[in-house]
Structure formats: structure tokens, C-alpha cells
Amino acid sequence: MTQISQLMSTVKRQLKAQGLTYRDVARALHLSEPSVKRLFGSERMTLDRLAQIGELLGYTLAELLEESAASAPQVHVLTADQEARLVANDKLLLVAVCALNHWSLADIVAAYRLTKAECLRLLLLLDRMGLVALLPGDRIRLRVARDFDWLPHGPIRRFFREEGQPDFLEASFGAAGEMMEFAHGMLTQEAQRELMTEVRRLRARLAALHMESRAAPRAQRMGTGVLLALREWEPAAFRVLRRPREMAG
């Protein structure tokens, strides 16, 4: 759906929600009802016409555009094939991650060895995949929902386990802004479930802080990784010392 189609769909939805008809629009625009139907059918309205309809609906033109953007279909997950396309192309994955972290095209080109033309080509691929919308002026708008995530056992998470995780853990975690904590305890299943809930809350807090930081200049925002993991576990060196289980019966 194009942006114009999305906007017209929003206008029609608001008319229906308020119980207004094409006849009401015709009166507000001082046009005949057939003329209004042709306007909506062609989806070719001037800004003045849209502003008049917005006034009828109780919206400014800016509010109509904002409502349209908010109602656009959003991506919650990619398909396995789409994730595989990202993993297969380092530059495409790079641009996707930068876009998801609210970098501008200028930010990406300034930081990485990509030309503007190359970056635009990659952004167009992401546009076709539904991850972003490439707007006039080379602006990038995300099309992902707030709860967007990678597939639980998909190519992106597999890529992180095989390549990203070892690289992430390579650090000493002793520098400013770095920390690593490890704790072990004997928990009941109920206690494990409670701890998992806390881990999910921490992940949600990270997402909220990420959104809050968007307003800061790019130079003040740093890529920050947090690894959260929980499982029933015993060190391998301990497992080999366990006595064999007694045969049942």
C-alpha cells in the first residue's frame, strides 16, 4: 500500500467512525457528491482539500498524517527466508541493524565504508522486505512494531550464537561502562519461573531506555549489548564426577 493509499484509507476510516458520508464531505468542500466520490476514487487530492476534510473530522493535516503513519501495517517478525537474506549479506545486515537503531543514512555512511549510493540500494532492499520505508530526502522510517523480534530459532539468532556471542564475550568486561556478573543457585521450578519473569522485565527496560535515548544526538548514543541467559546447569567438570544413576527396579 502506498503512503497516499494509506492516508486515504485513514480518512475513510475516520469518516466511517464518525458516521460521516460522502454527502457530508461534499457539503464541506462545496462539491457535488459524485465529484467527491471521484476524488476518493482517484486518490488525487490537493493539500487544501485534505485540510478541509481534516477540519470536518476535527483533525489538522499534521494529525491526519500522524494517524495514517500510526495505522500503517507493522512488521512483528521476518520470515526465515528474509532473515537468511540478511545473514547472507554482511552489509545488508549492518544497514538493517543501524536502521533498527534509528541511524540516519548520513550516520551510516559516515561511520562505515559504504557509499551513499550503496547504502540507498541496501535501504531499498529493506524497504521491499517491509522493515523500513525510504522517504523523500533519504529519510528512514521504521515499519516494525514495538514488539518486533528475531525468530526464536531463526538465522539471526543462530548467527549471534555462532559469531556474535563469542565476539561479545571476548572482552575482559573491566572497562568503564562494562560489567559481567555470574550467579548460581539451587532453585525450585516456581523460583525459576519468577526469575524468568524478572529477566523479561529487564529486557523490556532495555527496550524502553533505547526508545528514550532516541532524542539524544547520534554521537551520544552507544551500541550496548546485554546478554541474558538462564538454564538448569552444572559445570561439565562436575558432571563427570557424578555417580551413575542406580538402575530402577
Backbone as JSON, one array per atom type, in Angstrom:
{
  "sequence": "MTQISQLMSTVKRQLKAQGLTYRDVARALHLSEPSVKRLFGSERMTLDRLAQIGELLGYTLAELLEESAASAPQVHVLTADQEARLVANDKLLLVAVCALNHWSLADIVAAYRLTKAECLRLLLLLDRMGLVALLPGDRIRLRVARDFDWLPHGPIRRFFREEGQPDFLEASFGAAGEMMEFAHGMLTQEAQRELMTEVRRLRARLAALHMESRAAPRAQRMGTGVLLALREWEPAAFRVLRRPREMAG",
  "N": [[0.84, -1.19, 0.0], [0.64, 2.2, -0.93], [1.87, 5.37, 0.42], [0.01, 7.4, -0.05], [-2.33, 5.94, -0.54], [-2.56, 4.76, 1.96], [-3.04, 7.02, 3.52], [-5.5, 7.9, 2.45], [-7.06, 5.72, 3.11], [-7.03, 5.97, 5.87], [-8.46, 8.39, 6.17], [-10.99, 7.59, 5.16], [-11.62, 5.66, 7.06], [-11.84, 7.21, 9.36], [-13.98, 8.85, 8.67], [-16.04, 6.96, 8.55], [-16.01, 6.08, 11.22], [-16.96, 8.31, 12.51], [-19.47, 8.5, 11.56], [-19.92, 9.88, 9.19], [-20.66, 10.74, 5.78], [-20.07, 10.58, 2.16], [-21.69, 12.54, 1.24], [-21.73, 14.39, 3.32], [-19.08, 15.2, 3.21], [-19.11, 16.37, 0.69], [-20.71, 18.6, 1.12], [-19.07, 20.03, 2.91], [-16.89, 20.59, 1.27], [-18.05, 22.01, -0.72], [-18.82, 20.76, -3.09], [-20.19, 18.49, -5.58], [-21.73, 15.33, -4.71], [-21.02, 13.15, -6.49], [-18.61, 14.21, -7.48], [-16.99, 14.19, -5.23], [-16.83, 11.45, -4.76], [-15.36, 10.72, -7.0], [-12.96, 12.02, -6.43], [-12.07, 10.6, -4.16], [-11.87, 8.11, -5.31], [-9.85, 8.41, -7.22], [-7.74, 9.11, -5.67], [-6.36, 11.49, -5.71], [-5.84, 14.2, -4.26], [-5.63, 17.61, -3.37], [-3.51, 19.36, -1.02], [-4.98, 21.34, 0.2], [-7.62, 20.38, -0.05], [-7.44, 18.05, 1.48], [-6.9, 19.23, 3.94], [-9.31, 20.55, 4.38], [-11.07, 18.37, 4.63], [-9.91, 17.22, 6.85], [-10.51, 19.2, 8.75], [-13.27, 18.9, 8.87], [-13.32, 16.43, 10.1], [-12.19, 17.05, 12.49], [-9.47, 17.11, 12.72], [-6.11, 18.31, 12.35], [-4.07, 18.79, 9.42], [-1.52, 17.77, 9.89], [-2.07, 16.06, 12.03], [-3.69, 14.2, 10.78], [-1.83, 12.98, 9.05], [-0.12, 11.9, 10.95], [-1.84, 10.09, 12.2], [-2.3, 8.39, 10.07], [0.27, 7.31, 9.65], [0.59, 5.96, 12.06], [-1.28, 3.97, 11.83], [-0.39, 2.32, 9.88], [0.41, -0.91, 8.53], [2.44, -3.0, 10.54], [5.58, -4.66, 11.0], [6.08, -7.6, 12.79], [7.65, -9.9, 12.98], [10.21, -11.27, 10.86], [10.27, -13.49, 8.0], [11.79, -16.77, 7.92], [13.27, -17.03, 5.58], [13.7, -14.34, 4.89], [15.25, -13.47, 7.07], [17.45, -15.09, 6.59], [18.4, -13.95, 4.23], [19.4, -11.54, 5.21], [21.46, -12.42, 6.9], [23.14, -13.56, 5.04], [24.32, -11.46, 3.76], [26.6, -9.29, 4.73], [26.71, -6.47, 4.64], [24.07, -5.73, 4.17], [22.87, -6.68, 6.49], [24.2, -5.08, 8.35], [23.26, -2.48, 7.66], [20.56, -2.87, 8.16], [20.52, -3.34, 10.96], [21.54, -0.88, 11.83], [19.49, 0.84, 10.93], [17.34, -0.13, 12.45], [18.21, 0.77, 14.85], [17.77, 3.42, 14.67], [19.49, 5.04, 13.12], [20.48, 7.57, 10.82], [20.75, 7.87, 7.21], [23.01, 9.41, 6.64], [24.46, 9.08, 9.01], [25.14, 6.35, 8.85], [26.74, 6.19, 6.52], [28.81, 7.88, 7.27], [30.02, 6.46, 9.32], [30.7, 3.92, 8.38], [32.33, 1.96, 5.77], [30.77, 2.54, 3.3], [29.29, 3.67, 0.33], [27.1, 6.43, -0.43], [25.3, 5.78, -2.47], [25.44, 3.0, -2.45], [24.47, 2.45, 0.11], [21.86, 3.43, -0.12], [20.84, 1.64, -1.99], [20.83, -0.71, -0.48], [19.04, 0.03, 1.52], [16.73, 0.26, 0.02], [16.3, -2.43, -0.55], [15.67, -3.3, 2.02], [13.36, -1.85, 2.34], [11.67, -3.12, 0.5], [11.46, -5.51, 1.82], [9.91, -4.81, 3.9], [10.85, -3.83, 6.3], [11.69, -1.17, 6.62], [10.69, 2.16, 5.58], [11.67, 4.03, 2.91], [11.93, 7.35, 2.67], [11.22, 10.56, 1.02], [14.06, 12.72, 0.62], [15.86, 10.98, 1.58], [15.21, 9.98, 4.05], [14.61, 7.7, 6.77], [12.1, 5.56, 7.8], [10.98, 3.44, 10.3], [9.25, 0.33, 9.91], [8.55, -1.47, 11.75], [6.95, -3.16, 14.49], [6.58, -2.28, 18.0], [7.09, -4.52, 19.47], [8.75, -5.99, 17.86], [10.81, -8.71, 16.92], [13.53, -11.05, 16.49], [13.29, -14.29, 14.95], [12.78, -17.02, 17.18], [14.38, -19.4, 16.83], [15.69, -18.8, 14.54], [17.64, -17.73, 11.59], [19.0, -15.29, 12.33], [19.34, -15.35, 15.15], [20.8, -17.69, 15.29], [23.07, -16.91, 13.94], [24.01, -15.03, 15.78], [24.62, -16.69, 17.97], [26.67, -18.26, 16.91], [28.6, -16.5, 15.85], [28.35, -13.81, 16.84], [28.08, -14.05, 19.68], [30.54, -15.32, 20.7], [32.33, -13.24, 19.99], [31.3, -11.11, 21.47], [31.74, -11.98, 24.1], [34.45, -11.93, 24.28], [35.68, -9.8, 25.48], [37.26, -8.26, 28.41], [35.59, -7.12, 30.18], [36.16, -5.12, 31.98], [36.42, -2.44, 31.57], [35.31, 1.05, 31.68], [31.81, 1.42, 31.85], [31.34, -1.2, 31.33], [30.38, -4.47, 32.41], [30.27, -7.67, 33.99], [28.41, -10.17, 35.4], [28.0, -13.15, 37.24], [25.95, -15.62, 38.58], [24.97, -18.34, 40.67], [22.58, -20.7, 41.75], [20.49, -22.93, 43.69], [17.38, -23.65, 42.66], [13.8, -23.88, 42.96], [11.26, -25.03, 40.65], [9.22, -23.14, 40.58], [10.56, -20.88, 41.57], [12.41, -20.57, 39.51], [10.69, -19.83, 37.41], [9.82, -17.37, 38.38], [12.21, -15.94, 38.33], [12.7, -15.92, 35.58], [10.65, -14.22, 34.76], [11.56, -11.82, 35.84], [13.86, -11.46, 34.3], [12.72, -11.03, 31.79], [11.47, -8.63, 32.33], [13.68, -6.97, 32.68], [14.74, -7.03, 30.1], [12.65, -5.71, 28.76], [12.94, -3.24, 29.96], [15.39, -2.41, 28.96], [14.63, -2.06, 26.28], [12.86, 0.08, 26.6], [14.58, 2.11, 27.55], [16.18, 2.33, 25.31], [14.36, 3.49, 23.49], [13.9, 5.92, 24.82], [16.37, 7.09, 24.56], [16.52, 7.88, 21.95], [16.16, 10.58, 21.33], [18.54, 11.84, 21.85], [21.63, 13.18, 20.48], [23.29, 11.44, 17.79], [26.0, 10.96, 18.31], [26.1, 10.72, 21.03], [24.95, 8.34, 21.65], [25.49, 4.98, 22.31], [26.17, 1.78, 21.0], [24.89, -0.85, 22.8], [25.24, -3.9, 24.33], [23.51, -6.52, 25.94], [23.66, -9.55, 27.52], [21.49, -12.0, 28.39], [20.84, -14.91, 30.09], [19.45, -18.03, 31.06], [19.34, -21.17, 32.54], [18.93, -24.62, 33.51], [21.79, -25.91, 34.99], [24.98, -27.45, 35.27], [28.43, -27.42, 35.81], [30.56, -28.95, 33.38], [32.82, -30.21, 34.36], [31.99, -30.97, 36.84], [29.9, -32.67, 36.27], [31.08, -35.0, 35.26], [31.97, -36.23, 37.51], [29.83, -37.25, 38.8], [27.99, -39.87, 40.42], [26.97, -42.91, 38.86], [23.54, -43.26, 37.91], [21.33, -45.26, 39.88], [20.08, -48.36, 38.77], [16.71, -48.66, 37.91], [14.18, -50.52, 39.68]],
  "CA": [[0.0, 0.0, 0.0], [1.43, 3.42, -0.98], [1.57, 6.29, 1.5], [-1.23, 8.11, -0.38], [-3.41, 4.99, -0.3], [-2.68, 4.62, 3.41], [-3.66, 8.24, 4.03], [-6.91, 7.89, 2.05], [-7.7, 4.68, 3.92], [-7.21, 6.56, 7.2], [-9.56, 9.35, 6.06], [-12.24, 6.84, 5.03], [-11.89, 5.0, 8.33], [-12.28, 8.23, 10.3], [-15.34, 9.25, 8.25], [-16.96, 5.89, 8.98], [-16.05, 6.07, 12.68], [-17.74, 9.47, 12.97], [-20.8, 8.45, 10.95], [-20.0, 10.87, 8.11], [-20.77, 10.16, 4.45], [-19.56, 11.41, 1.07], [-22.57, 13.72, 1.14], [-21.24, 15.37, 4.31], [-17.83, 15.74, 2.67], [-19.47, 17.22, -0.43], [-21.18, 19.88, 1.67], [-17.93, 20.75, 3.48], [-16.0, 21.02, 0.19], [-18.85, 22.73, -1.72], [-18.77, 19.98, -4.33], [-21.26, 17.5, -5.7], [-21.36, 14.04, -4.17], [-20.25, 12.39, -7.48], [-17.25, 14.76, -7.57], [-16.26, 13.7, -4.05], [-16.55, 10.02, -4.99], [-14.25, 10.65, -7.97], [-11.74, 12.41, -5.71], [-11.63, 9.47, -3.33], [-11.52, 7.0, -6.19], [-8.58, 8.7, -7.91], [-6.73, 9.35, -4.64], [-5.59, 12.67, -6.1], [-6.39, 15.35, -3.55], [-4.67, 18.65, -3.01], [-3.36, 19.54, 0.42], [-6.11, 22.16, 0.66], [-8.78, 19.5, 0.08], [-7.21, 17.19, 2.64], [-7.02, 20.06, 5.14], [-10.74, 20.78, 4.57], [-11.66, 17.13, 5.16], [-9.4, 17.09, 8.21], [-11.29, 20.11, 9.58], [-14.56, 18.23, 9.07], [-13.1, 15.32, 11.03], [-11.62, 17.54, 13.74], [-8.04, 16.85, 12.67], [-5.25, 19.13, 11.5], [-3.42, 17.98, 8.38], [-0.41, 17.06, 10.55], [-2.64, 14.98, 12.83], [-4.13, 13.16, 9.84], [-0.64, 12.27, 8.6], [0.36, 11.13, 12.08], [-2.78, 8.98, 12.37], [-2.06, 7.47, 8.96], [1.53, 6.6, 9.9], [0.41, 5.06, 13.2], [-2.16, 2.85, 11.47], [0.23, 1.51, 8.82], [0.76, -2.27, 8.98], [3.79, -3.07, 11.09], [6.19, -5.98, 10.98], [6.4, -8.14, 14.11], [8.78, -10.81, 12.74], [10.5, -11.58, 9.47], [10.24, -14.92, 7.71], [13.12, -17.39, 7.99], [13.97, -16.7, 4.32], [14.13, -12.94, 4.97], [16.39, -13.41, 7.99], [18.58, -15.73, 5.92], [18.93, -12.95, 3.29], [20.19, -10.59, 5.98], [22.68, -13.09, 7.38], [23.99, -13.88, 3.89], [24.9, -10.24, 3.23], [27.05, -8.52, 5.89], [26.38, -5.05, 4.51], [22.62, -5.59, 4.32], [22.61, -6.86, 7.92], [24.7, -3.88, 9.01], [22.33, -1.36, 7.43], [19.31, -3.21, 8.85], [20.72, -3.11, 12.4], [21.65, 0.57, 12.01], [18.16, 1.43, 10.76], [16.54, -0.51, 13.62], [18.7, 1.57, 15.97], [17.41, 4.82, 14.37], [20.55, 5.8, 12.46], [20.14, 8.17, 9.53], [21.64, 7.45, 6.13], [24.28, 10.13, 6.81], [25.18, 8.43, 10.11], [25.68, 5.06, 8.39], [27.82, 6.45, 5.56], [29.93, 8.5, 7.99], [30.65, 5.51, 10.23], [31.12, 2.68, 7.73], [32.86, 2.08, 4.42], [29.69, 2.38, 2.34], [28.97, 4.9, -0.37], [25.68, 6.8, -0.29], [24.53, 5.01, -3.46], [25.39, 1.61, -1.99], [23.6, 2.42, 1.26], [20.49, 3.61, -0.62], [20.43, 0.38, -2.62], [20.54, -1.65, 0.6], [17.82, 0.5, 2.18], [15.62, -0.1, -0.87], [16.05, -3.85, -0.31], [14.98, -3.4, 3.31], [12.03, -1.32, 2.08], [10.89, -4.19, -0.14], [11.24, -6.56, 2.82], [8.94, -4.3, 4.86], [11.48, -3.4, 7.55], [11.74, 0.3, 6.66], [10.16, 2.92, 4.45], [12.64, 5.04, 2.48], [11.12, 8.53, 2.39], [11.93, 11.64, 0.32], [15.14, 13.3, 1.41], [16.65, 9.85, 2.11], [14.85, 9.71, 5.44], [14.28, 6.3, 7.03], [11.07, 5.34, 8.82], [10.83, 2.01, 10.61], [7.92, -0.26, 9.76], [8.46, -2.59, 12.7], [6.17, -2.93, 15.7], [7.39, -2.13, 19.21], [7.49, -5.85, 19.96], [9.48, -6.7, 16.81], [11.9, -9.54, 17.43], [14.01, -12.06, 15.56], [12.7, -15.6, 15.16], [13.44, -17.7, 18.3], [15.43, -20.34, 16.39], [15.93, -18.44, 13.15], [19.01, -17.45, 11.14], [19.67, -14.19, 13.03], [19.77, -15.82, 16.47], [21.85, -18.69, 15.06], [24.25, -16.11, 13.6], [24.53, -14.45, 17.02], [25.24, -17.75, 18.79], [27.88, -18.79, 16.29], [29.61, -15.46, 15.58], [28.24, -12.64, 17.71], [28.28, -14.35, 21.09], [31.97, -15.42, 21.03], [32.94, -11.93, 19.86], [30.81, -10.32, 22.6], [32.33, -12.46, 25.35], [35.91, -11.85, 24.17], [36.17, -8.67, 26.29], [37.57, -8.51, 29.82], [34.49, -6.52, 30.94], [36.72, -4.33, 33.08], [36.47, -1.03, 31.21], [34.18, 1.87, 32.09], [30.6, 1.1, 31.12], [31.26, -2.65, 31.12], [30.29, -5.3, 33.61], [29.79, -9.04, 33.82], [28.08, -10.82, 36.67], [27.52, -14.52, 37.12], [25.47, -16.14, 39.86], [24.43, -19.7, 40.58], [21.82, -21.08, 42.93], [19.61, -24.08, 43.56], [16.03, -23.07, 42.67], [12.65, -24.7, 42.62], [10.69, -24.65, 39.36], [8.48, -21.89, 40.8], [11.55, -19.81, 41.68], [12.94, -20.36, 38.17], [9.7, -19.07, 36.64], [9.85, -16.0, 38.88], [13.43, -15.32, 37.83], [12.5, -15.68, 34.15], [9.82, -13.02, 34.66], [12.43, -10.68, 36.11], [14.74, -11.31, 33.14], [11.91, -10.42, 30.74], [11.27, -7.23, 32.71], [14.93, -6.26, 32.4], [14.81, -6.88, 28.65], [11.7, -4.66, 28.42], [13.51, -1.97, 30.42], [16.4, -2.06, 27.97], [13.91, -1.55, 25.11], [12.32, 1.4, 26.95], [15.71, 3.05, 27.58], [16.57, 2.51, 23.91], [13.43, 4.45, 22.91], [14.12, 7.21, 25.47], [17.65, 7.64, 24.1], [16.43, 8.29, 20.54], [16.21, 12.04, 21.18], [19.92, 12.32, 22.01], [22.42, 13.16, 19.24], [23.86, 10.13, 17.48], [27.33, 10.82, 18.92], [25.95, 10.43, 22.46], [24.32, 7.03, 21.82], [26.46, 3.91, 22.08], [25.62, 0.43, 20.88], [25.06, -1.5, 24.1], [24.75, -5.28, 24.3], [23.27, -7.18, 27.23], [23.39, -10.98, 27.32], [20.73, -12.58, 29.49], [20.65, -16.35, 29.84], [19.06, -18.77, 32.25], [19.07, -22.58, 32.25], [19.41, -25.57, 34.51], [23.18, -26.1, 34.53], [26.04, -27.92, 36.15], [29.67, -27.44, 35.03], [30.93, -30.25, 32.82], [33.82, -30.82, 35.25], [31.24, -31.57, 37.95], [29.04, -33.75, 35.76], [31.84, -36.25, 35.07], [32.22, -36.81, 38.83], [28.58, -37.77, 39.37], [27.84, -41.32, 40.47], [25.95, -43.42, 37.92], [22.21, -43.43, 38.5], [21.0, -46.65, 40.16], [19.1, -48.95, 37.85], [15.38, -48.75, 38.5], [13.63, -51.86, 39.83]],
  "C": [[0.88, 1.24, 0.0], [1.03, 4.34, 0.18], [0.28, 7.06, 1.24], [-2.43, 7.2, -0.12], [-3.65, 4.82, 1.19], [-3.39, 5.82, 4.01], [-5.15, 8.26, 3.7], [-7.69, 6.85, 2.85], [-7.97, 5.19, 5.33], [-8.38, 7.54, 7.2], [-10.9, 8.64, 6.0], [-12.62, 6.19, 6.36], [-12.41, 6.0, 9.36], [-13.69, 8.74, 9.95], [-16.36, 8.24, 8.75], [-17.12, 5.89, 10.5], [-16.91, 7.19, 13.23], [-19.12, 9.53, 12.33], [-21.0, 9.47, 9.84], [-19.99, 10.16, 6.75], [-20.12, 11.07, 3.41], [-20.42, 12.67, 0.9], [-22.13, 14.8, 2.11], [-19.95, 16.01, 3.82], [-18.12, 16.71, 1.53], [-19.93, 18.6, 0.05], [-20.0, 20.71, 2.19], [-17.01, 21.3, 2.4], [-16.71, 21.83, -0.88], [-18.72, 22.09, -3.09], [-19.99, 19.08, -4.4], [-20.78, 16.18, -5.12], [-20.61, 13.18, -5.18], [-18.81, 12.88, -7.6], [-16.39, 14.26, -6.4], [-15.89, 12.23, -4.23], [-15.4, 9.85, -5.97], [-12.92, 11.03, -7.32], [-11.18, 11.26, -4.89], [-11.19, 8.3, -4.2], [-10.18, 7.19, -6.86], [-7.42, 8.84, -6.95], [-5.8, 10.5, -5.02], [-6.23, 13.9, -5.49], [-5.28, 16.35, -3.27], [-4.58, 18.73, -1.49], [-4.51, 20.37, 0.99], [-7.35, 21.31, 0.88], [-8.64, 18.61, 1.31], [-7.36, 17.97, 3.95], [-8.49, 20.34, 5.44], [-11.43, 19.54, 5.16], [-11.19, 16.91, 6.59], [-10.17, 17.98, 9.18], [-12.67, 19.53, 9.88], [-14.45, 17.14, 10.12], [-12.59, 15.77, 12.39], [-10.14, 17.29, 13.86], [-7.33, 17.98, 11.92], [-4.64, 18.2, 10.44], [-2.29, 17.16, 8.99], [-0.93, 15.87, 11.36], [-3.15, 13.85, 11.95], [-2.95, 12.32, 9.38], [-0.09, 11.38, 9.71], [-0.53, 9.9, 12.32], [-2.57, 7.92, 11.29], [-0.81, 6.65, 9.2], [1.36, 5.58, 11.03], [-0.41, 3.83, 12.84], [-1.58, 1.96, 10.37], [0.57, 0.13, 9.36], [2.21, -2.33, 9.44], [4.27, -4.52, 11.14], [6.52, -6.41, 12.4], [7.58, -9.11, 14.04], [9.01, -10.91, 11.25], [10.31, -13.08, 9.25], [11.67, -15.46, 7.84], [13.93, -17.06, 6.75], [14.5, -15.27, 4.36], [15.32, -12.79, 5.92], [17.63, -14.02, 7.35], [19.22, -14.78, 4.91], [19.8, -11.95, 4.02], [21.52, -11.2, 6.4], [23.66, -13.34, 6.24], [24.71, -12.65, 3.33], [25.29, -9.34, 4.41], [26.64, -7.06, 5.82], [24.88, -4.81, 4.69], [22.24, -5.73, 5.8], [23.05, -5.64, 8.71], [23.71, -2.73, 8.88], [21.0, -1.62, 8.13], [19.43, -2.91, 10.34], [20.83, -1.62, 12.69], [20.28, 1.24, 11.92], [17.29, 1.12, 11.97], [16.97, 0.26, 14.87], [18.59, 3.07, 15.68], [18.6, 5.65, 13.88], [19.98, 6.41, 11.18], [21.09, 7.63, 8.47], [23.01, 8.12, 6.28], [25.11, 9.51, 7.93], [25.88, 7.15, 9.63], [26.89, 5.28, 7.48], [29.04, 7.04, 6.25], [30.7, 7.48, 8.83], [31.26, 4.29, 9.54], [31.55, 2.91, 6.28], [31.78, 1.69, 3.4], [29.48, 3.71, 1.63], [27.48, 5.2, -0.17], [24.83, 5.97, -1.24], [24.37, 3.56, -3.01], [24.42, 1.48, -0.81], [22.13, 2.57, 0.84], [19.97, 2.32, -1.26], [20.05, -0.65, -1.55], [19.26, -1.26, 1.35], [16.59, 0.19, 1.33], [15.27, -1.58, -0.73], [15.28, -4.05, 0.99], [13.55, -2.85, 3.2], [11.14, -2.39, 1.47], [10.58, -5.31, 0.84], [10.23, -6.11, 3.89], [9.52, -3.84, 6.18], [11.46, -1.88, 7.71], [10.96, 0.87, 5.49], [11.19, 3.99, 4.14], [11.85, 6.23, 1.96], [11.91, 9.57, 1.59], [12.97, 12.29, 1.24], [16.0, 12.24, 2.08], [16.39, 9.6, 3.6], [14.39, 8.26, 5.59], [13.2, 6.24, 8.12], [10.92, 3.85, 9.05], [9.39, 1.56, 10.4], [7.69, -1.39, 10.76], [7.64, -2.18, 13.92], [7.11, -2.81, 16.89], [7.89, -3.48, 19.72], [8.2, -6.67, 18.88], [10.62, -7.5, 17.43], [12.33, -10.51, 16.34], [13.38, -13.41, 15.92], [13.47, -16.36, 16.25], [14.57, -18.64, 17.9], [15.82, -20.07, 14.93], [17.37, -18.12, 12.83], [19.72, -16.35, 11.9], [20.17, -14.64, 14.39], [20.88, -16.87, 16.33], [23.16, -17.97, 14.73], [24.87, -15.52, 14.88], [25.23, -15.51, 17.87], [26.59, -18.17, 18.23], [28.98, -17.74, 16.13], [29.56, -14.3, 16.56], [28.57, -12.93, 19.16], [29.75, -14.53, 21.46], [32.69, -14.06, 20.97], [32.56, -11.04, 21.05], [31.53, -10.7, 23.89], [33.86, -12.39, 25.36], [36.5, -10.79, 25.1], [36.47, -9.09, 27.72], [36.46, -8.0, 30.73], [34.99, -5.76, 32.16], [36.75, -2.85, 32.79], [35.24, -0.29, 31.73], [32.96, 1.54, 31.23], [30.44, -0.37, 30.8], [31.1, -3.37, 32.45], [29.84, -6.69, 33.21], [29.58, -9.62, 35.2], [27.64, -12.24, 36.37], [27.12, -15.03, 38.49], [24.87, -17.51, 39.65], [23.69, -20.01, 41.87], [20.98, -22.31, 42.65], [18.18, -23.58, 43.73], [14.97, -24.12, 42.41], [12.15, -24.25, 41.25], [9.93, -23.33, 39.48], [9.44, -20.71, 40.87], [12.19, -19.52, 40.32], [11.99, -19.52, 37.33], [9.68, -17.61, 37.07], [11.07, -15.25, 38.36], [13.32, -15.02, 36.34], [11.65, -14.42, 33.92], [10.65, -11.77, 34.87], [13.36, -10.4, 34.92], [13.98, -10.63, 32.01], [11.65, -8.94, 31.05], [12.52, -6.4, 32.4], [15.09, -6.03, 30.9], [13.86, -5.77, 28.18], [12.23, -3.29, 28.84], [14.59, -1.49, 29.47], [15.73, -1.45, 26.74], [13.36, -0.15, 25.38], [13.43, 2.46, 26.98], [16.22, 3.34, 26.17], [15.68, 3.56, 23.26], [13.65, 5.85, 23.5], [15.38, 7.89, 24.94], [17.61, 8.16, 22.67], [16.61, 9.78, 20.35], [17.62, 12.59, 21.29], [20.65, 12.29, 20.67], [23.08, 11.81, 19.04], [25.2, 9.9, 18.2], [27.24, 10.46, 20.41], [25.32, 9.06, 22.71], [25.3, 5.93, 21.43], [25.73, 2.57, 21.95], [25.92, -0.34, 22.16], [24.43, -2.88, 24.06], [24.61, -5.83, 25.71], [22.92, -8.63, 26.93], [22.71, -11.53, 28.56], [20.48, -14.05, 29.19], [20.32, -17.05, 31.15], [18.76, -20.21, 31.84], [19.48, -23.42, 33.46], [20.8, -26.0, 34.08], [24.07, -26.6, 35.66], [27.32, -27.95, 35.32], [30.02, -28.85, 34.58], [31.92, -30.98, 33.73], [33.16, -31.48, 36.46], [30.45, -32.79, 37.47], [29.81, -35.07, 35.64], [32.14, -36.94, 36.4], [30.96, -37.38, 39.47], [28.59, -39.3, 39.38], [26.79, -41.75, 39.45], [24.62, -43.57, 38.65], [21.94, -44.91, 38.73], [19.94, -47.12, 39.2], [17.77, -49.09, 38.58], [14.97, -50.21, 38.64], [14.57, -52.72, 40.6]]
}
